Amino acid sequence: MAFFAGLVDAVAGGGGLIQVPALFAAYPDASPATLLGTNKVSAVGGTLNAARRYLRHVSLPWASVGPAIVAGFVGSLLGANAVSNFPAEPLRKALPFVLLFLLLYTWFQPSLGKSHAPKGVGRYQQFKGVILGLVIGFYDGFFGPGTGSFFLFGFVRFFGFDFLHASAATKLVNVATNTAAILMLASLGQIHWPLGLAMMIANIVGSQFGSRLAIQHGSTFVRKAFLLIVSVLILKSAWNAYFIN
C-alpha cells in the first residue's frame, strides 16, 4: 500500500487515503498517534523524491513558493501541537463538503490549470504564499487528509500555476509540513521507526512511477488524476465522518 500511496501522491496528492487506512487495518491495536507518525515518516521520503524529480523538469517562482514552504513548516508544527487541545471532529465532518467544493469548482472551470501563467512575485504573492502555507500546514499537522489536494488547488487557483507546476510546488511544501509533524511526533515517542523506514522505501519507488507519469503526460493528466482522487476522497471522508461510529 505504501508503494501505491507514493504513486498516487506523486501525481495529485491523496496518498494518505491509501496508506493510513492500510496502517490502521494492519495494526488495529497500535496507538493512532503512532500510526499517523509512522505514516508521515513513510510519506516524506516519497514526497521528497517526487519533488526532486519534478524540479529537474519544471522551474518554479521561488519568491512565491519559498514563503509557502517556510510557513507550511511553522503551520504544521502549530497544528501538531494543537491536536491535544482541540477536537478534530468538526474538521472531519466538514471535510467532504470542502472537497466537494474543490471538485465542482475545478470541474466547471475546464481551463483552470491548463496553462502555466504564474502571477507576479511581489509582496502580495509572498503574502499569499505565507497564508497558504500557514493555513493548510496547520491543517496537515492537526488533521491531514486531503492536504496535497488542497495545496494543489491553491497553487492553481491563487498563483496561476498549471497542474504540473502546482504538483511540483505541492510536493515541496508537503515535505516541510511532513517534516514538522515528524519532529513533533518523534519528540513524543509516537513513531514506529523500523516500519516507517521500510514503508518509506516502497513509497519512494511508487513516487518514481507517479512523478514519471505526471511529467510524461503533463497537466491534463494531472488534472484528471486530481478530479478522480478528490472524488474518492469525498466518498471515503464522508463514510468515515457520517457512517462509522
C-alpha positions as a Markdown table, in Angstrom:
| # | Residue | x | y | z |
|---|---|---|---|---|
| 1 | Met | 0.0 | 0.0 | 0.0 |
| 2 | Ala | 2.9 | 2.4 | 0.6 |
| 3 | Phe | 4.0 | 1.8 | -3.0 |
| 4 | Phe | 0.6 | 2.7 | -4.4 |
| 5 | Ala | 0.3 | 5.6 | -2.0 |
| 6 | Gly | 3.6 | 7.0 | -3.3 |
| 7 | Leu | 2.5 | 6.6 | -6.9 |
| 8 | Val | -0.9 | 8.4 | -6.3 |
| 9 | Asp | 0.6 | 11.1 | -4.1 |
| 10 | Ala | 3.3 | 12.0 | -6.6 |
| 11 | Val | 0.7 | 12.7 | -9.3 |
| 12 | Ala | -2.0 | 14.7 | -7.5 |
| 13 | Gly | -1.9 | 14.1 | -3.7 |
| 14 | Gly | -4.1 | 11.8 | -1.7 |
| 15 | Gly | -1.6 | 9.1 | -0.9 |
| 16 | Gly | -2.8 | 9.2 | 2.7 |
| 17 | Leu | -6.1 | 7.9 | 1.5 |
| 18 | Ile | -4.4 | 4.6 | 0.8 |
| 19 | Gln | -1.6 | 4.4 | 3.4 |
| 20 | Val | -3.4 | 5.5 | 6.6 |
| 21 | Pro | -6.3 | 3.0 | 6.3 |
| 22 | Ala | -3.8 | 0.2 | 5.5 |
| 23 | Leu | -1.8 | 1.0 | 8.6 |
| 24 | Phe | -4.9 | 1.0 | 10.8 |
| 25 | Ala | -6.1 | -2.3 | 9.3 |
| 26 | Ala | -2.7 | -3.9 | 9.8 |
| 27 | Tyr | -2.1 | -2.7 | 13.3 |
| 28 | Pro | -5.6 | -2.3 | 14.9 |
| 29 | Asp | -4.2 | -2.3 | 18.5 |
| 30 | Ala | -1.5 | 0.3 | 17.9 |
| 31 | Ser | -1.8 | 3.9 | 19.1 |
| 32 | Pro | -3.4 | 6.1 | 16.4 |
| 33 | Ala | -0.8 | 8.8 | 17.0 |
| 34 | Thr | 2.0 | 6.2 | 16.4 |
| 35 | Leu | 0.4 | 5.1 | 13.2 |
| 36 | Leu | -0.1 | 8.7 | 12.0 |
| 37 | Gly | 3.6 | 9.4 | 12.9 |
| 38 | Thr | 4.7 | 6.3 | 11.1 |
| 39 | Asn | 2.7 | 7.3 | 8.0 |
| 40 | Lys | 4.5 | 10.7 | 8.0 |
| 41 | Val | 7.9 | 9.1 | 8.0 |
| 42 | Ser | 6.9 | 6.9 | 5.1 |
| 43 | Ala | 5.3 | 9.7 | 3.1 |
| 44 | Val | 8.1 | 12.3 | 3.5 |
| 45 | Gly | 10.6 | 10.0 | 1.6 |
| 46 | Gly | 8.3 | 9.6 | -1.4 |
| 47 | Thr | 7.3 | 13.3 | -1.4 |
| 48 | Leu | 10.9 | 14.4 | -1.3 |
| 49 | Asn | 11.8 | 12.1 | -4.2 |
| 50 | Ala | 8.9 | 13.3 | -6.3 |
| 51 | Ala | 9.9 | 16.9 | -5.6 |
| 52 | Arg | 13.4 | 16.2 | -6.8 |
| 53 | Arg | 12.2 | 14.6 | -10.0 |
| 54 | Tyr | 9.8 | 17.4 | -10.7 |
| 55 | Leu | 12.5 | 20.1 | -10.2 |
| 56 | Arg | 14.5 | 18.5 | -13.0 |
| 57 | His | 11.8 | 19.3 | -15.5 |
| 58 | Val | 9.9 | 22.4 | -14.2 |
| 59 | Ser | 11.0 | 25.8 | -12.9 |
| 60 | Leu | 9.2 | 27.4 | -10.0 |
| 61 | Pro | 8.9 | 31.0 | -8.9 |
| 62 | Trp | 10.7 | 30.7 | -5.6 |
| 63 | Ala | 9.7 | 34.1 | -4.4 |
| 64 | Ser | 6.1 | 32.7 | -4.1 |
| 65 | Val | 6.8 | 29.1 | -3.3 |
| 66 | Gly | 9.6 | 29.7 | -0.7 |
| 67 | Pro | 7.4 | 31.6 | 1.8 |
| 68 | Ala | 4.8 | 28.8 | 1.4 |
| 69 | Ile | 7.4 | 26.2 | 2.3 |
| 70 | Val | 8.6 | 28.1 | 5.5 |
| 71 | Ala | 5.0 | 29.0 | 6.5 |
| 72 | Gly | 3.9 | 25.4 | 5.9 |
| 73 | Phe | 6.6 | 24.1 | 8.3 |
| 74 | Val | 5.5 | 26.6 | 11.0 |
| 75 | Gly | 1.8 | 25.9 | 10.4 |
| 76 | Ser | 2.3 | 22.1 | 10.7 |
| 77 | Leu | 4.2 | 22.5 | 14.0 |
| 78 | Leu | 1.4 | 24.6 | 15.4 |
| 79 | Gly | -1.2 | 22.1 | 14.1 |
| 80 | Ala | 0.5 | 19.1 | 15.6 |
| 81 | Asn | 0.9 | 20.9 | 18.9 |
| 82 | Ala | -2.8 | 21.8 | 18.9 |
| 83 | Val | -4.0 | 18.2 | 18.4 |
| 84 | Ser | -4.2 | 17.5 | 22.1 |
| 85 | Asn | -6.1 | 20.8 | 22.9 |
| 86 | Phe | -8.8 | 20.9 | 20.3 |
| 87 | Pro | -11.2 | 18.2 | 18.9 |
| 88 | Ala | -10.8 | 17.2 | 15.2 |
| 89 | Glu | -14.4 | 16.1 | 14.9 |
| 90 | Pro | -15.7 | 19.4 | 13.3 |
| 91 | Leu | -13.0 | 19.2 | 10.6 |
| 92 | Arg | -13.8 | 15.6 | 10.0 |
| 93 | Lys | -17.5 | 16.5 | 9.4 |
| 94 | Ala | -16.7 | 19.4 | 7.2 |
| 95 | Leu | -14.0 | 17.8 | 5.0 |
| 96 | Pro | -16.4 | 16.0 | 2.5 |
| 97 | Phe | -18.1 | 19.4 | 1.8 |
| 98 | Val | -14.9 | 21.3 | 1.3 |
| 99 | Leu | -13.6 | 18.7 | -1.0 |
| 100 | Leu | -16.8 | 18.7 | -3.0 |
| 101 | Phe | -16.5 | 22.4 | -3.5 |
| 102 | Leu | -12.9 | 21.9 | -4.8 |
| 103 | Leu | -14.2 | 19.2 | -7.2 |
| 104 | Leu | -17.1 | 21.2 | -8.6 |
| 105 | Tyr | -15.1 | 24.4 | -8.9 |
| 106 | Thr | -12.4 | 22.5 | -10.9 |
| 107 | Trp | -14.9 | 20.5 | -13.0 |
| 108 | Phe | -16.8 | 23.6 | -14.1 |
| 109 | Gln | -13.6 | 25.6 | -14.8 |
| 110 | Pro | -12.1 | 23.4 | -17.6 |
| 111 | Ser | -9.4 | 25.9 | -18.4 |
| 112 | Leu | -8.2 | 26.1 | -14.8 |
| 113 | Gly | -4.7 | 24.9 | -14.5 |
| 114 | Lys | -4.2 | 24.1 | -18.2 |
| 115 | Ser | -1.7 | 27.0 | -18.9 |
| 116 | His | 1.2 | 28.0 | -16.7 |
| 117 | Ala | 0.9 | 31.8 | -16.1 |
| 118 | Pro | 2.3 | 32.5 | -12.6 |
| 119 | Lys | 1.3 | 35.8 | -11.2 |
| 120 | Gly | 3.9 | 38.5 | -10.2 |
| 121 | Val | 6.4 | 37.9 | -7.5 |
| 122 | Gly | 5.7 | 41.0 | -5.4 |
| 123 | Arg | 4.9 | 41.2 | -1.7 |
| 124 | Tyr | 1.3 | 40.3 | -2.3 |
| 125 | Gln | 2.2 | 37.0 | -3.9 |
| 126 | Gln | 4.6 | 36.3 | -1.0 |
| 127 | Phe | 1.9 | 37.2 | 1.5 |
| 128 | Lys | -0.5 | 34.7 | -0.3 |
| 129 | Gly | 2.3 | 32.1 | -0.1 |
| 130 | Val | 2.6 | 32.6 | 3.7 |
| 131 | Ile | -1.2 | 32.4 | 4.2 |
| 132 | Leu | -1.5 | 29.3 | 2.0 |
| 133 | Gly | 1.4 | 27.6 | 3.9 |
| 134 | Leu | 0.2 | 28.5 | 7.4 |
| 135 | Val | -3.5 | 27.5 | 6.9 |
| 136 | Ile | -3.0 | 24.2 | 5.1 |
| 137 | Gly | 0.2 | 23.5 | 7.0 |
| 138 | Phe | -1.8 | 23.8 | 10.3 |
| 139 | Tyr | -4.5 | 21.6 | 8.9 |
| 140 | Asp | -1.9 | 19.0 | 7.9 |
| 141 | Gly | -0.3 | 18.9 | 11.4 |
| 142 | Phe | -3.7 | 18.9 | 13.1 |
| 143 | Phe | -5.7 | 16.5 | 10.9 |
| 144 | Gly | -4.2 | 15.8 | 7.5 |
| 145 | Pro | -6.5 | 14.0 | 4.9 |
| 146 | Gly | -6.6 | 15.8 | 1.6 |
| 147 | Thr | -3.6 | 18.1 | 2.3 |
| 148 | Gly | -1.9 | 17.5 | -1.0 |
| 149 | Ser | -5.2 | 18.2 | -2.9 |
| 150 | Phe | -5.7 | 21.4 | -1.0 |
| 151 | Phe | -2.2 | 22.7 | -1.8 |
| 152 | Leu | -2.5 | 21.6 | -5.4 |
| 153 | Phe | -5.8 | 23.5 | -5.8 |
| 154 | Gly | -4.3 | 26.5 | -4.0 |
| 155 | Phe | -1.3 | 26.8 | -6.3 |
| 156 | Val | -3.5 | 26.5 | -9.4 |
| 157 | Arg | -6.3 | 28.9 | -8.3 |
| 158 | Phe | -4.4 | 31.6 | -6.5 |
| 159 | Phe | -1.0 | 31.5 | -8.1 |
| 160 | Gly | -1.8 | 30.8 | -11.8 |
| 161 | Phe | 0.2 | 27.6 | -12.0 |
| 162 | Asp | -0.8 | 24.8 | -14.3 |
| 163 | Phe | -1.4 | 21.4 | -12.7 |
| 164 | Leu | 2.0 | 20.0 | -13.4 |
| 165 | His | 3.9 | 23.0 | -11.8 |
| 166 | Ala | 1.3 | 23.1 | -8.9 |
| 167 | Ser | 2.0 | 19.4 | -8.2 |
| 168 | Ala | 5.8 | 20.2 | -8.1 |
| 169 | Ala | 5.2 | 23.1 | -5.7 |
| 170 | Thr | 2.8 | 21.0 | -3.6 |
| 171 | Lys | 5.5 | 18.3 | -3.1 |
| 172 | Leu | 8.0 | 20.9 | -1.8 |
| 173 | Val | 5.6 | 22.4 | 0.8 |
| 174 | Asn | 4.4 | 18.9 | 1.7 |
| 175 | Val | 8.0 | 17.9 | 2.6 |
| 176 | Ala | 8.1 | 20.8 | 5.0 |
| 177 | Thr | 4.7 | 20.0 | 6.6 |
| 178 | Asn | 5.6 | 16.3 | 7.0 |
| 179 | Thr | 9.0 | 17.1 | 8.4 |
| 180 | Ala | 7.5 | 19.4 | 11.0 |
| 181 | Ala | 4.9 | 16.8 | 12.0 |
| 182 | Ile | 7.6 | 14.1 | 12.3 |
| 183 | Leu | 9.7 | 16.3 | 14.6 |
| 184 | Met | 6.7 | 16.9 | 16.8 |
| 185 | Leu | 5.6 | 13.3 | 17.0 |
| 186 | Ala | 9.1 | 12.0 | 17.4 |
| 187 | Ser | 9.6 | 14.2 | 20.4 |
| 188 | Leu | 6.5 | 12.5 | 21.9 |
| 189 | Gly | 7.8 | 9.0 | 21.0 |
| 190 | Gln | 4.9 | 8.4 | 18.6 |
| 191 | Ile | 6.8 | 6.8 | 15.6 |
| 192 | His | 7.5 | 3.2 | 14.8 |
| 193 | Trp | 10.8 | 3.8 | 13.0 |
| 194 | Pro | 11.6 | 0.4 | 11.5 |
| 195 | Leu | 8.1 | 0.1 | 10.0 |
| 196 | Gly | 8.1 | 3.8 | 8.8 |
| 197 | Leu | 11.6 | 3.5 | 7.2 |
| 198 | Ala | 10.6 | 0.2 | 5.4 |
| 199 | Met | 7.4 | 1.8 | 4.1 |
| 200 | Met | 9.4 | 4.8 | 3.0 |
| 201 | Ile | 11.4 | 2.7 | 0.6 |
| 202 | Ala | 8.2 | 1.4 | -1.0 |
| 203 | Asn | 6.8 | 4.9 | -1.1 |
| 204 | Ile | 9.9 | 6.3 | -2.8 |
| 205 | Val | 9.7 | 3.5 | -5.5 |
| 206 | Gly | 6.0 | 4.4 | -6.1 |
| 207 | Ser | 6.7 | 8.1 | -6.3 |
| 208 | Gln | 9.3 | 7.3 | -9.1 |
| 209 | Phe | 6.5 | 5.8 | -11.2 |
| 210 | Gly | 3.9 | 8.5 | -10.3 |
| 211 | Ser | 6.2 | 11.5 | -11.0 |
| 212 | Arg | 7.3 | 10.0 | -14.3 |
| 213 | Leu | 3.7 | 9.6 | -15.4 |
| 214 | Ala | 2.9 | 13.2 | -14.5 |
| 215 | Ile | 5.9 | 14.6 | -16.3 |
| 216 | Gln | 5.4 | 12.5 | -19.4 |
| 217 | His | 1.6 | 13.2 | -19.7 |
| 218 | Gly | 1.5 | 16.8 | -18.4 |
| 219 | Ser | -1.1 | 19.0 | -16.8 |
| 220 | Thr | -4.1 | 17.4 | -18.5 |
| 221 | Phe | -3.3 | 14.0 | -16.9 |
| 222 | Val | -2.6 | 15.6 | -13.5 |
| 223 | Arg | -6.0 | 17.4 | -13.7 |
| 224 | Lys | -7.8 | 14.2 | -14.4 |
| 225 | Ala | -6.0 | 12.4 | -11.6 |
| 226 | Phe | -6.8 | 15.3 | -9.3 |
| 227 | Leu | -10.5 | 15.0 | -10.1 |
| 228 | Leu | -10.5 | 11.2 | -9.6 |
| 229 | Ile | -8.6 | 11.3 | -6.4 |
| 230 | Val | -10.7 | 14.1 | -4.8 |
| 231 | Ser | -13.9 | 12.2 | -5.8 |
| 232 | Val | -12.7 | 9.1 | -4.0 |
| 233 | Leu | -11.5 | 11.2 | -1.0 |
| 234 | Ile | -15.0 | 12.7 | -0.8 |
| 235 | Leu | -16.6 | 9.3 | -0.6 |
| 236 | Lys | -14.1 | 8.0 | 1.9 |
| 237 | Ser | -14.2 | 11.0 | 4.2 |
| 238 | Ala | -18.0 | 11.1 | 4.1 |
| 239 | Trp | -18.2 | 7.5 | 5.0 |
| 240 | Asn | -15.7 | 7.9 | 7.9 |
| 241 | Ala | -17.5 | 11.1 | 9.2 |
| 242 | Tyr | -21.1 | 10.1 | 9.0 |
| 243 | Phe | -21.4 | 6.3 | 8.8 |
| 244 | Ile | -18.7 | 4.9 | 11.1 |
| 245 | Asn | -19.1 | 5.4 | 14.8 |
